Amino acid sequence: MCGIAATVRYGKRGPVDRDQLCAMRDGMRARGPDDEGLWVSANERVGLAHRRLSIIDLSPRGAQPMANGDGSLRVIYNGEIYNHQSLRDELEAQGYQFQSDSDTEVLLHLYAERGREMVHDLRGMYAFALWDAEREGLFAARDPYGIKPLYVADTGRTLHVASQVQALRSVDEVDTRKNPAGHVGYFLWGHVPEPHTLYEGIRAVPAGHTVWADPDGVQERPFASISEALADADPASQGTHSRTNGRASNGTPSTTDDEAVQEELRDALLDTVRHHLVADVDVGLFLSAGLDSATLTALASELTDRLRTVTLGFEAFRGTRQDEVSGAERLAERDEIAHPPEHPD
């Protein structure tokens, strides 16, 4: 988890306020306690700031904002690109030279090679903002699942970008009047439905969308939709039911098909867990003693011996059926994982 903040004066009016940009950045200190960075262009029309939580390439070479070799591209980024190594291999084969081992640098060279279409090659959870000096544009993107947060505030001549609403609230020119739709959503459902926030001038970039800001204005476009992908993958939507409730179309049991599906599911889960474990630090997992976390823990324990789990226990539930600690301890012991669950005092 990192924190990104950017300001671009696409309307060519006035310089970026460095103090304001630093305030946006430092308001997200909890997201990135390991390092901080700031860059403002020579004409002071764009600025990028970053709070870093080091996961891949813990050295200063992975610091952000990060630039390419000639300084024409600069990026700030929050997340992890799971296929960064394979992308790096492809880019190196095409002549790109890397100065770090970070997945951040992959974003720079991938953009140089494929432009804004780069998002179709990314596998991971991410939110980033990239400044293209030659095109005088800021390119921002959020992953298809919307795992990483990305918020924008467009004043009509300036675009502000940040990982948290709170960071944008600190900007004087941002409209922080109450957004009725955001408040209604919160009281109805217990959360603010995206793209709304609680404030009129701040909105979430929807999952699977990109933003481009240049002297012509700001454009937002979709590049991926999980709901559409699931609909396209549903045999029912294509009128082809080969099985129903574990039975073949002729009504006979389909044990072979069920076993094949289970094996395919296991392979898919192992593949995604393996990619999530890519890190230069130890990996932790929340173990609630439920089915989902127990499955992930078991799969992860097959792939690494560096896994640690943590469970939240509550004194009020100690010794009751609602207490998850004892079940989590048994699961951790079964998978031979370090697990220090404790009830709070």
Contacts in CASP RR format, 6 or more apart in sequence:
PFRMAT RR
TARGET T0000
AUTHOR 0000-0000-0000
METHOD contacts of the structure
MODEL  1
MCGIAATVRYGKRGPVDRDQLCAMRDGMRARGPDDEGLWVSANERVGLAH
RRLSIIDLSPRGAQPMANGDGSLRVIYNGEIYNHQSLRDELEAQGYQFQS
DSDTEVLLHLYAERGREMVHDLRGMYAFALWDAEREGLFAARDPYGIKPL
YVADTGRTLHVASQVQALRSVDEVDTRKNPAGHVGYFLWGHVPEPHTLYE
GIRAVPAGHTVWADPDGVQERPFASISEALADADPASQGTHSRTNGRASN
GTPSTTDDEAVQEELRDALLDTVRHHLVADVDVGLFLSAGLDSATLTALA
SELTDRLRTVTLGFEAFRGTRQDEVSGAERLAERDEIAHPPEHPD
1 31 0 8 1.000
1 32 0 8 1.000
1 53 0 8 1.000
1 78 0 8 1.000
1 79 0 8 1.000
2 31 0 8 1.000
2 32 0 8 1.000
2 50 0 8 1.000
2 51 0 8 1.000
2 52 0 8 1.000
2 53 0 8 1.000
2 64 0 8 1.000
2 77 0 8 1.000
2 78 0 8 1.000
2 79 0 8 1.000
2 163 0 8 1.000
3 25 0 8 1.000
3 28 0 8 1.000
3 31 0 8 1.000
3 32 0 8 1.000
3 50 0 8 1.000
3 51 0 8 1.000
3 52 0 8 1.000
3 76 0 8 1.000
3 78 0 8 1.000
3 162 0 8 1.000
3 163 0 8 1.000
3 164 0 8 1.000
4 48 0 8 1.000
4 49 0 8 1.000
4 50 0 8 1.000
4 51 0 8 1.000
4 76 0 8 1.000
4 77 0 8 1.000
4 78 0 8 1.000
4 127 0 8 1.000
4 128 0 8 1.000
4 129 0 8 1.000
4 161 0 8 1.000
4 162 0 8 1.000
4 163 0 8 1.000
5 21 0 8 1.000
5 24 0 8 1.000
5 25 0 8 1.000
5 28 0 8 1.000
5 48 0 8 1.000
5 49 0 8 1.000
5 50 0 8 1.000
5 76 0 8 1.000
5 160 0 8 1.000
5 161 0 8 1.000
5 162 0 8 1.000
5 163 0 8 1.000
5 167 0 8 1.000
6 46 0 8 1.000
6 47 0 8 1.000
6 48 0 8 1.000
6 49 0 8 1.000
6 76 0 8 1.000
6 129 0 8 1.000
6 131 0 8 1.000
6 138 0 8 1.000
6 140 0 8 1.000
6 159 0 8 1.000
6 160 0 8 1.000
6 161 0 8 1.000
6 162 0 8 1.000
7 16 0 8 1.000
7 17 0 8 1.000
7 20 0 8 1.000
7 21 0 8 1.000
7 24 0 8 1.000
7 46 0 8 1.000
7 47 0 8 1.000
7 158 0 8 1.000
7 159 0 8 1.000
7 160 0 8 1.000
7 161 0 8 1.000
8 16 0 8 1.000
8 45 0 8 1.000
8 46 0 8 1.000
8 47 0 8 1.000
8 131 0 8 1.000
8 137 0 8 1.000
8 138 0 8 1.000
8 158 0 8 1.000
8 159 0 8 1.000
8 213 0 8 1.000
9 15 0 8 1.000
9 16 0 8 1.000
9 45 0 8 1.000
9 46 0 8 1.000
9 157 0 8 1.000
9 158 0 8 1.000
10 137 0 8 1.000
10 138 0 8 1.000
10 157 0 8 1.000
10 158 0 8 1.000
10 159 0 8 1.000
10 213 0 8 1.000
10 214 0 8 1.000
10 215 0 8 1.000
10 217 0 8 1.000
10 218 0 8 1.000
11 156 0 8 1.000
11 157 0 8 1.000
11 158 0 8 1.000
11 215 0 8 1.000
11 217 0 8 1.000
12 45 0 8 1.000
12 157 0 8 1.000
12 215 0 8 1.000
13 157 0 8 1.000
13 158 0 8 1.000
14 44 0 8 1.000
14 45 0 8 1.000
15 44 0 8 1.000
15 45 0 8 1.000
16 40 0 8 1.000
16 41 0 8 1.000
16 44 0 8 1.000
16 45 0 8 1.000
16 46 0 8 1.000
16 47 0 8 1.000
18 38 0 8 1.000
18 40 0 8 1.000
20 170 0 8 1.000
20 171 0 8 1.000
20 172 0 8 1.000
21 38 0 8 1.000
21 40 0 8 1.000
21 47 0 8 1.000
21 49 0 8 1.000
22 38 0 8 1.000
22 49 0 8 1.000
23 170 0 8 1.000
24 49 0 8 1.000
24 160 0 8 1.000
24 162 0 8 1.000
24 167 0 8 1.000
24 168 0 8 1.000
24 170 0 8 1.000
24 171 0 8 1.000
25 36 0 8 1.000
25 37 0 8 1.000
25 38 0 8 1.000
25 49 0 8 1.000
25 50 0 8 1.000
25 51 0 8 1.000
25 167 0 8 1.000
26 36 0 8 1.000
26 51 0 8 1.000
27 164 0 8 1.000
27 166 0 8 1.000
27 167 0 8 1.000
27 170 0 8 1.000
28 51 0 8 1.000
28 162 0 8 1.000
28 163 0 8 1.000
28 164 0 8 1.000
28 166 0 8 1.000
28 167 0 8 1.000
29 51 0 8 1.000
31 51 0 8 1.000
31 53 0 8 1.000
31 78 0 8 1.000
31 163 0 8 1.000
31 164 0 8 1.000
32 51 0 8 1.000
32 52 0 8 1.000
32 53 0 8 1.000
33 51 0 8 1.000
33 53 0 8 1.000
34 52 0 8 1.000
34 53 0 8 1.000
34 54 0 8 1.000
35 50 0 8 1.000
35 51 0 8 1.000
35 52 0 8 1.000
35 54 0 8 1.000
35 63 0 8 1.000
36 49 0 8 1.000
36 50 0 8 1.000
36 51 0 8 1.000
36 52 0 8 1.000
37 49 0 8 1.000
37 50 0 8 1.000
37 51 0 8 1.000
37 52 0 8 1.000
37 63 0 8 1.000
37 64 0 8 1.000
37 65 0 8 1.000
38 47 0 8 1.000
38 48 0 8 1.000
38 49 0 8 1.000
38 50 0 8 1.000
38 65 0 8 1.000
39 47 0 8 1.000
39 48 0 8 1.000
39 49 0 8 1.000
39 65 0 8 1.000
39 67 0 8 1.000
39 74 0 8 1.000
40 46 0 8 1.000
40 47 0 8 1.000
40 48 0 8 1.000
41 47 0 8 1.000
41 131 0 8 1.000
41 133 0 8 1.000
46 131 0 8 1.000
46 138 0 8 1.000
47 131 0 8 1.000
48 64 0 8 1.000
48 65 0 8 1.000
48 74 0 8 1.000
48 75 0 8 1.000
48 76 0 8 1.000
48 129 0 8 1.000
48 131 0 8 1.000
49 65 0 8 1.000
49 76 0 8 1.000
50 64 0 8 1.000
50 65 0 8 1.000
50 76 0 8 1.000
50 77 0 8 1.000
52 63 0 8 1.000
52 64 0 8 1.000
54 62 0 8 1.000
54 280 0 8 1.000
54 281 0 8 1.000
55 79 0 8 1.000
55 80 0 8 1.000
55 279 0 8 1.000
55 280 0 8 1.000
55 281 0 8 1.000
56 80 0 8 1.000
56 84 0 8 1.000
56 101 0 8 1.000
56 102 0 8 1.000
56 103 0 8 1.000
56 278 0 8 1.000
56 279 0 8 1.000
56 280 0 8 1.000
57 100 0 8 1.000
57 101 0 8 1.000
57 102 0 8 1.000
57 280 0 8 1.000
58 280 0 8 1.000
58 281 0 8 1.000
59 100 0 8 1.000
59 101 0 8 1.000
61 99 0 8 1.000
61 100 0 8 1.000
61 101 0 8 1.000
61 102 0 8 1.000
62 100 0 8 1.000
62 102 0 8 1.000
62 104 0 8 1.000
62 105 0 8 1.000
64 75 0 8 1.000
64 76 0 8 1.000
64 77 0 8 1.000
64 104 0 8 1.000
65 74 0 8 1.000
65 75 0 8 1.000
65 76 0 8 1.000
66 74 0 8 1.000
66 75 0 8 1.000
66 76 0 8 1.000
66 77 0 8 1.000
66 100 0 8 1.000
66 102 0 8 1.000
66 104 0 8 1.000
66 105 0 8 1.000
66 108 0 8 1.000
67 73 0 8 1.000
67 74 0 8 1.000
67 108 0 8 1.000
68 74 0 8 1.000
68 108 0 8 1.000
68 109 0 8 1.000
68 112 0 8 1.000
69 99 0 8 1.000
71 133 0 8 1.000
72 132 0 8 1.000
72 133 0 8 1.000
72 134 0 8 1.000
73 108 0 8 1.000
73 111 0 8 1.000
73 112 0 8 1.000
73 130 0 8 1.000
73 131 0 8 1.000
73 132 0 8 1.000
73 133 0 8 1.000
74 108 0 8 1.000
74 130 0 8 1.000
74 131 0 8 1.000
74 133 0 8 1.000
75 104 0 8 1.000
75 107 0 8 1.000
75 108 0 8 1.000
75 111 0 8 1.000
75 128 0 8 1.000
75 129 0 8 1.000
75 130 0 8 1.000
75 131 0 8 1.000
76 128 0 8 1.000
76 129 0 8 1.000
76 130 0 8 1.000
77 104 0 8 1.000
77 107 0 8 1.000
77 126 0 8 1.000
77 127 0 8 1.000
77 128 0 8 1.000
77 129 0 8 1.000
78 126 0 8 1.000
78 127 0 8 1.000
78 128 0 8 1.000
78 148 0 8 1.000
78 163 0 8 1.000
79 124 0 8 1.000
79 125 0 8 1.000
79 126 0 8 1.000
79 127 0 8 1.000
79 148 0 8 1.000
80 103 0 8 1.000
80 124 0 8 1.000
80 125 0 8 1.000
80 126 0 8 1.000
80 278 0 8 1.000
80 279 0 8 1.000
81 87 0 8 1.000
81 103 0 8 1.000
81 106 0 8 1.000
81 107 0 8 1.000
81 122 0 8 1.000
81 123 0 8 1.000
81 124 0 8 1.000
81 126 0 8 1.000
82 123 0 8 1.000
82 124 0 8 1.000
82 275 0 8 1.000
82 276 0 8 1.000
82 278 0 8 1.000
83 121 0 8 1.000
83 122 0 8 1.000
83 123 0 8 1.000
83 124 0 8 1.000
83 275 0 8 1.000
84 103 0 8 1.000
84 106 0 8 1.000
84 278 0 8 1.000
85 278 0 8 1.000
87 106 0 8 1.000
87 110 0 8 1.000
87 121 0 8 1.000
87 122 0 8 1.000
88 98 0 8 1.000
88 106 0 8 1.000
91 98 0 8 1.000
91 106 0 8 1.000
91 109 0 8 1.000
91 110 0 8 1.000
91 113 0 8 1.000
92 98 0 8 1.000
94 113 0 8 1.000
96 109 0 8 1.000
96 112 0 8 1.000
96 113 0 8 1.000
98 105 0 8 1.000
98 109 0 8 1.000
99 105 0 8 1.000
107 118 0 8 1.000
107 128 0 8 1.000
107 130 0 8 1.000
108 130 0 8 1.000
110 118 0 8 1.000
110 121 0 8 1.000
110 122 0 8 1.000
111 118 0 8 1.000
111 130 0 8 1.000
111 132 0 8 1.000
111 139 0 8 1.000
114 121 0 8 1.000
115 139 0 8 1.000
116 139 0 8 1.000
116 210 0 8 1.000
116 212 0 8 1.000
119 141 0 8 1.000
119 208 0 8 1.000
119 210 0 8 1.000
119 223 0 8 1.000
119 224 0 8 1.000
120 223 0 8 1.000
120 224 0 8 1.000
122 143 0 8 1.000
123 275 0 8 1.000
124 143 0 8 1.000
124 275 0 8 1.000
125 143 0 8 1.000
125 145 0 8 1.000
125 146 0 8 1.000
125 147 0 8 1.000
125 148 0 8 1.000
126 141 0 8 1.000
126 142 0 8 1.000
126 143 0 8 1.000
126 148 0 8 1.000
127 140 0 8 1.000
127 141 0 8 1.000
127 142 0 8 1.000
127 143 0 8 1.000
127 148 0 8 1.000
127 149 0 8 1.000
127 150 0 8 1.000
127 163 0 8 1.000
127 205 0 8 1.000
128 140 0 8 1.000
128 141 0 8 1.000
129 138 0 8 1.000
129 139 0 8 1.000
129 140 0 8 1.000
129 161 0 8 1.000
130 138 0 8 1.000
130 139 0 8 1.000
130 140 0 8 1.000
131 137 0 8 1.000
131 138 0 8 1.000
131 139 0 8 1.000
132 138 0 8 1.000
132 139 0 8 1.000
135 214 0 8 1.000
136 214 0 8 1.000
136 215 0 8 1.000
137 212 0 8 1.000
137 213 0 8 1.000
137 214 0 8 1.000
138 159 0 8 1.000
138 161 0 8 1.000
138 211 0 8 1.000
138 212 0 8 1.000
138 213 0 8 1.000
138 214 0 8 1.000
139 210 0 8 1.000
139 211 0 8 1.000
139 212 0 8 1.000
140 150 0 8 1.000
140 152 0 8 1.000
140 161 0 8 1.000
140 205 0 8 1.000
140 210 0 8 1.000
140 211 0 8 1.000
140 212 0 8 1.000
140 213 0 8 1.000
141 150 0 8 1.000
141 208 0 8 1.000
141 209 0 8 1.000
141 210 0 8 1.000
141 211 0 8 1.000
141 223 0 8 1.000
142 148 0 8 1.000
142 149 0 8 1.000
142 150 0 8 1.000
142 205 0 8 1.000
142 206 0 8 1.000
142 207 0 8 1.000
142 208 0 8 1.000
142 209 0 8 1.000
142 210 0 8 1.000
143 207 0 8 1.000
143 208 0 8 1.000
144 207 0 8 1.000
144 208 0 8 1.000
144 223 0 8 1.000
144 224 0 8 1.000
144 225 0 8 1.000
144 226 0 8 1.000
145 207 0 8 1.000
145 226 0 8 1.000
146 207 0 8 1.000
146 208 0 8 1.000
148 163 0 8 1.000
149 163 0 8 1.000
149 164 0 8 1.000
149 204 0 8 1.000
150 161 0 8 1.000
150 163 0 8 1.000
150 204 0 8 1.000
150 205 0 8 1.000
151 161 0 8 1.000
151 162 0 8 1.000
151 163 0 8 1.000
151 164 0 8 1.000
151 165 0 8 1.000
151 167 0 8 1.000
151 168 0 8 1.000
151 197 0 8 1.000
151 202 0 8 1.000
151 203 0 8 1.000
151 204 0 8 1.000
151 205 0 8 1.000
152 159 0 8 1.000
152 160 0 8 1.000
152 161 0 8 1.000
152 168 0 8 1.000
152 202 0 8 1.000
152 203 0 8 1.000
152 205 0 8 1.000
152 211 0 8 1.000
153 159 0 8 1.000
153 160 0 8 1.000
153 168 0 8 1.000
153 171 0 8 1.000
153 174 0 8 1.000
153 175 0 8 1.000
153 201 0 8 1.000
153 202 0 8 1.000
153 203 0 8 1.000
154 160 0 8 1.000
154 201 0 8 1.000
154 218 0 8 1.000
155 173 0 8 1.000
155 174 0 8 1.000
155 175 0 8 1.000
156 218 0 8 1.000
158 173 0 8 1.000
159 211 0 8 1.000
159 213 0 8 1.000
159 218 0 8 1.000
160 168 0 8 1.000
160 171 0 8 1.000
160 174 0 8 1.000
161 211 0 8 1.000
162 168 0 8 1.000
165 197 0 8 1.000
165 198 0 8 1.000
165 199 0 8 1.000
165 202 0 8 1.000
168 174 0 8 1.000
168 199 0 8 1.000
168 202 0 8 1.000
169 176 0 8 1.000
169 199 0 8 1.000
169 202 0 8 1.000
174 199 0 8 1.000
174 201 0 8 1.000
174 202 0 8 1.000
175 199 0 8 1.000
175 200 0 8 1.000
175 201 0 8 1.000
175 202 0 8 1.000
176 199 0 8 1.000
176 200 0 8 1.000
176 201 0 8 1.000
176 202 0 8 1.000
177 199 0 8 1.000
177 200 0 8 1.000
177 201 0 8 1.000
178 198 0 8 1.000
178 199 0 8 1.000
178 200 0 8 1.000
179 196 0 8 1.000
179 197 0 8 1.000
179 198 0 8 1.000
179 199 0 8 1.000
179 200 0 8 1.000
179 201 0 8 1.000
181 193 0 8 1.000
181 196 0 8 1.000
182 192 0 8 1.000
182 193 0 8 1.000
182 196 0 8 1.000
182 197 0 8 1.000
182 198 0 8 1.000
183 198 0 8 1.000
185 191 0 8 1.000
185 192 0 8 1.000
185 193 0 8 1.000
185 196 0 8 1.000
186 192 0 8 1.000
186 198 0 8 1.000
192 198 0 8 1.000
194 204 0 8 1.000
194 206 0 8 1.000
194 207 0 8 1.000
195 203 0 8 1.000
195 204 0 8 1.000
195 205 0 8 1.000
195 206 0 8 1.000
196 203 0 8 1.000
196 204 0 8 1.000
197 203 0 8 1.000
197 204 0 8 1.000
205 211 0 8 1.000
205 220 0 8 1.000
206 222 0 8 1.000
207 224 0 8 1.000
207 226 0 8 1.000
208 222 0 8 1.000
208 223 0 8 1.000
208 224 0 8 1.000
208 225 0 8 1.000
209 220 0 8 1.000
209 221 0 8 1.000
209 222 0 8 1.000
209 223 0 8 1.000
210 220 0 8 1.000
210 221 0 8 1.000
210 223 0 8 1.000
211 218 0 8 1.000
211 219 0 8 1.000
211 220 0 8 1.000
212 218 0 8 1.000
212 219 0 8 1.000
212 220 0 8 1.000
212 221 0 8 1.000
213 219 0 8 1.000
231 237 0 8 1.000
235 241 0 8 1.000
235 242 0 8 1.000
241 249 0 8 1.000
242 248 0 8 1.000
242 249 0 8 1.000
242 257 0 8 1.000
243 249 0 8 1.000
243 254 0 8 1.000
243 257 0 8 1.000
244 251 0 8 1.000
246 253 0 8 1.000
246 254 0 8 1.000
246 257 0 8 1.000
246 258 0 8 1.000
247 253 0 8 1.000
247 254 0 8 1.000
248 254 0 8 1.000
248 257 0 8 1.000
269 295 0 8 1.000
269 296 0 8 1.000
269 299 0 8 1.000
270 299 0 8 1.000
270 302 0 8 1.000
270 303 0 8 1.000
273 296 0 8 1.000
273 299 0 8 1.000
273 300 0 8 1.000
273 303 0 8 1.000
274 303 0 8 1.000
276 283 0 8 1.000
277 283 0 8 1.000
277 300 0 8 1.000
277 303 0 8 1.000
277 304 0 8 1.000
277 307 0 8 1.000
282 306 0 8 1.000
282 307 0 8 1.000
282 308 0 8 1.000
283 300 0 8 1.000
283 304 0 8 1.000
283 306 0 8 1.000
283 307 0 8 1.000
283 308 0 8 1.000
284 307 0 8 1.000
284 308 0 8 1.000
284 309 0 8 1.000
284 310 0 8 1.000
285 293 0 8 1.000
285 296 0 8 1.000
285 297 0 8 1.000
285 300 0 8 1.000
285 307 0 8 1.000
285 308 0 8 1.000
285 309 0 8 1.000
285 310 0 8 1.000
286 293 0 8 1.000
286 309 0 8 1.000
286 310 0 8 1.000
286 311 0 8 1.000
286 312 0 8 1.000
287 293 0 8 1.000
287 294 0 8 1.000
287 297 0 8 1.000
287 309 0 8 1.000
287 310 0 8 1.000
287 311 0 8 1.000
287 328 0 8 1.000
287 331 0 8 1.000
287 332 0 8 1.000
287 339 0 8 1.000
288 311 0 8 1.000
288 324 0 8 1.000
288 328 0 8 1.000
289 311 0 8 1.000
289 324 0 8 1.000
289 325 0 8 1.000
289 326 0 8 1.000
289 327 0 8 1.000
289 328 0 8 1.000
289 330 0 8 1.000
289 331 0 8 1.000
290 324 0 8 1.000
294 331 0 8 1.000
297 307 0 8 1.000
297 309 0 8 1.000
297 331 0 8 1.000
297 332 0 8 1.000
297 335 0 8 1.000
297 337 0 8 1.000
298 331 0 8 1.000
298 335 0 8 1.000
300 307 0 8 1.000
301 307 0 8 1.000
301 335 0 8 1.000
301 336 0 8 1.000
301 337 0 8 1.000
307 337 0 8 1.000
307 338 0 8 1.000
308 337 0 8 1.000
308 338 0 8 1.000
308 339 0 8 1.000
309 328 0 8 1.000
309 332 0 8 1.000
309 337 0 8 1.000
309 338 0 8 1.000
309 339 0 8 1.000
310 339 0 8 1.000
310 340 0 8 1.000
310 341 0 8 1.000
311 324 0 8 1.000
311 325 0 8 1.000
311 328 0 8 1.000
311 329 0 8 1.000
311 339 0 8 1.000
311 341 0 8 1.000
312 324 0 8 1.000
313 323 0 8 1.000
313 324 0 8 1.000
313 325 0 8 1.000
313 341 0 8 1.000
313 342 0 8 1.000
313 343 0 8 1.000
313 344 0 8 1.000
314 322 0 8 1.000
314 323 0 8 1.000
314 343 0 8 1.000
314 344 0 8 1.000
315 343 0 8 1.000
315 344 0 8 1.000
315 345 0 8 1.000
317 323 0 8 1.000
317 324 0 8 1.000
318 325 0 8 1.000
318 343 0 8 1.000
319 326 0 8 1.000
325 341 0 8 1.000
325 342 0 8 1.000
325 343 0 8 1.000
328 339 0 8 1.000
328 341 0 8 1.000
329 339 0 8 1.000
329 341 0 8 1.000
332 338 0 8 1.000
332 339 0 8 1.000
332 341 0 8 1.000
333 339 0 8 1.000
END
